[in-house]
Amino acid sequence: MPKSALFSAVVSALIFAGLIPLLEINDTHLTNPAWPAHARLHEAWQLITNAALSILAVALVWNGRAPRIGLTIALVIGLSFLMSWAIGGAYGGSMLHTDGTQMAISGMSVAVLVVSILTALLLFGYRAISKQSEAAK
Protein backbone atom coordinates (compact mmCIF):
# COMPACT_ATOMS: atom_id res chain seq x y z
CA MET A 1 0.00 0.00 0.00
CA PRO A 2 1.49 3.37 -0.96
CA LYS A 3 2.23 5.47 2.11
CA SER A 4 0.68 8.51 0.42
CA ALA A 5 -2.68 6.70 0.18
CA LEU A 6 -2.72 5.73 3.84
CA PHE A 7 -1.41 9.14 4.92
CA SER A 8 -4.13 10.99 2.99
CA ALA A 9 -6.88 8.74 4.38
CA VAL A 10 -5.63 9.17 7.95
CA VAL A 11 -5.32 12.95 7.61
CA SER A 12 -8.83 13.05 6.16
CA ALA A 13 -10.19 11.09 9.12
CA LEU A 14 -8.35 13.28 11.61
CA ILE A 15 -9.96 16.33 10.03
CA PHE A 16 -13.50 14.99 9.46
CA ALA A 17 -13.80 12.78 12.55
CA GLY A 18 -11.74 14.90 14.93
CA LEU A 19 -11.03 18.51 14.04
CA ILE A 20 -14.34 19.50 12.44
CA PRO A 21 -16.51 18.09 15.25
CA LEU A 22 -14.21 19.83 17.73
CA LEU A 23 -14.76 23.12 15.89
CA GLU A 24 -18.50 22.68 15.36
CA ILE A 25 -19.76 21.34 18.68
CA ASN A 26 -20.35 24.79 20.13
CA ASP A 27 -22.77 27.70 19.98
CA THR A 28 -21.78 28.74 16.43
CA HIS A 29 -22.99 25.43 15.01
CA LEU A 30 -24.43 22.38 16.77
CA THR A 31 -25.72 24.11 19.88
CA ASN A 32 -26.45 27.48 18.24
CA PRO A 33 -29.64 28.71 19.92
CA ALA A 34 -30.52 30.72 16.79
CA TRP A 35 -30.67 27.57 14.66
CA PRO A 36 -33.94 25.66 14.45
CA ALA A 37 -33.83 22.28 16.20
CA HIS A 38 -34.22 20.61 12.81
CA ALA A 39 -31.06 22.34 11.50
CA ARG A 40 -29.13 21.23 14.60
CA LEU A 41 -30.30 17.65 14.00
CA HIS A 42 -28.94 17.84 10.45
CA GLU A 43 -25.65 19.24 11.74
CA ALA A 44 -25.28 16.33 14.20
CA TRP A 45 -26.18 13.86 11.45
CA GLN A 46 -23.58 15.38 9.11
CA LEU A 47 -20.86 15.28 11.78
CA ILE A 48 -21.58 11.66 12.71
CA THR A 49 -21.88 10.52 9.08
CA ASN A 50 -18.66 12.21 8.00
CA ALA A 51 -16.78 10.81 11.00
CA ALA A 52 -18.07 7.27 10.39
CA LEU A 53 -17.33 7.39 6.67
CA SER A 54 -13.84 8.78 7.36
CA ILE A 55 -13.07 5.92 9.74
CA LEU A 56 -14.41 3.42 7.19
CA ALA A 57 -12.20 4.99 4.51
CA VAL A 58 -9.10 4.54 6.69
CA ALA A 59 -10.01 0.93 7.40
CA LEU A 60 -10.46 0.16 3.69
CA VAL A 61 -7.11 1.70 2.83
CA TRP A 62 -5.28 0.35 5.90
CA ASN A 63 -6.20 -3.30 5.37
CA GLY A 64 -5.51 -3.01 1.64
CA ARG A 65 -8.72 -4.77 0.62
CA ALA A 66 -10.38 -1.81 -1.07
CA PRO A 67 -8.06 1.21 -0.95
CA ARG A 68 -9.59 2.89 -4.01
CA ILE A 69 -13.05 2.66 -2.48
CA GLY A 70 -11.68 4.03 0.79
CA LEU A 71 -10.10 7.03 -0.91
CA THR A 72 -13.21 7.54 -3.01
CA ILE A 73 -15.32 7.72 0.15
CA ALA A 74 -12.92 10.27 1.63
CA LEU A 75 -12.98 12.25 -1.61
CA VAL A 76 -16.79 12.30 -1.63
CA ILE A 77 -16.79 13.93 1.81
CA GLY A 78 -14.33 16.63 0.82
CA LEU A 79 -15.77 17.25 -2.63
CA SER A 80 -19.29 17.47 -1.18
CA PHE A 81 -18.10 20.23 1.14
CA LEU A 82 -16.39 22.09 -1.70
CA MET A 83 -19.50 21.75 -3.89
CA SER A 84 -21.70 23.05 -1.06
CA TRP A 85 -19.38 26.02 -0.67
CA ALA A 86 -19.26 26.69 -4.43
CA ILE A 87 -23.06 26.73 -4.81
CA GLY A 88 -23.72 28.51 -1.51
CA GLY A 89 -25.12 31.54 -3.27
CA ALA A 90 -27.90 29.41 -4.74
CA TYR A 91 -29.26 28.40 -1.34
CA GLY A 92 -28.05 31.20 0.95
CA GLY A 93 -25.08 29.30 2.36
CA SER A 94 -21.97 31.03 3.62
CA MET A 95 -18.77 30.35 5.51
CA LEU A 96 -19.55 33.35 7.73
CA HIS A 97 -20.59 32.68 11.29
CA THR A 98 -23.79 34.29 12.58
CA ASP A 99 -21.69 37.16 13.97
CA GLY A 100 -20.27 37.84 10.48
CA THR A 101 -16.79 36.46 11.20
CA GLN A 102 -14.95 33.57 9.64
CA MET A 103 -11.62 31.84 10.05
CA ALA A 104 -9.63 33.12 7.07
CA ILE A 105 -6.11 33.51 5.76
CA SER A 106 -5.70 36.43 3.35
CA GLY A 107 -9.47 36.49 2.88
CA MET A 108 -9.67 32.76 2.02
CA SER A 109 -11.75 30.56 4.30
CA VAL A 110 -9.48 28.24 6.29
CA ALA A 111 -11.99 25.42 5.90
CA VAL A 112 -12.07 25.77 2.11
CA LEU A 113 -8.27 25.96 2.00
CA VAL A 114 -7.79 22.90 4.24
CA VAL A 115 -10.37 20.78 2.38
CA SER A 116 -8.87 21.80 -0.97
CA ILE A 117 -5.39 20.72 0.18
CA LEU A 118 -6.86 17.52 1.63
CA THR A 119 -8.61 16.77 -1.67
CA ALA A 120 -5.31 17.18 -3.51
CA LEU A 121 -3.62 14.80 -1.03
CA LEU A 122 -6.36 12.21 -1.51
CA LEU A 123 -6.06 12.47 -5.30
CA PHE A 124 -2.29 12.02 -4.99
CA GLY A 125 -2.87 8.91 -2.84
CA TYR A 126 -5.40 7.59 -5.37
CA ARG A 127 -2.87 8.11 -8.17
CA ALA A 128 -0.21 6.24 -6.19
CA ILE A 129 -2.58 3.27 -5.78
CA SER A 130 -3.33 3.30 -9.51
CA LYS A 131 0.37 3.38 -10.40
CA GLN A 132 1.09 0.54 -8.00
CA SER A 133 -1.73 -1.54 -9.51
CA GLU A 134 -0.46 -0.92 -13.05
CA ALA A 135 3.10 -1.82 -12.07
CA ALA A 136 1.89 -5.10 -10.56
CA LYS A 137 0.32 -6.16 -13.88
Secondary structure, 3 states (H helix, E strand, C coil): CCHHHHHHHHHHHHHHHHHHHHHHCCCCCCCCCCCCHHHHHHHHHHHHHHHHHHHHHHHHHHCCCCHHHHHHHHHHHHHHHHHHHHCHHHHCCCCCCCCCCCCEECCEEHHHHHHHHHHHHHHHHHHHHHHHHHHHC
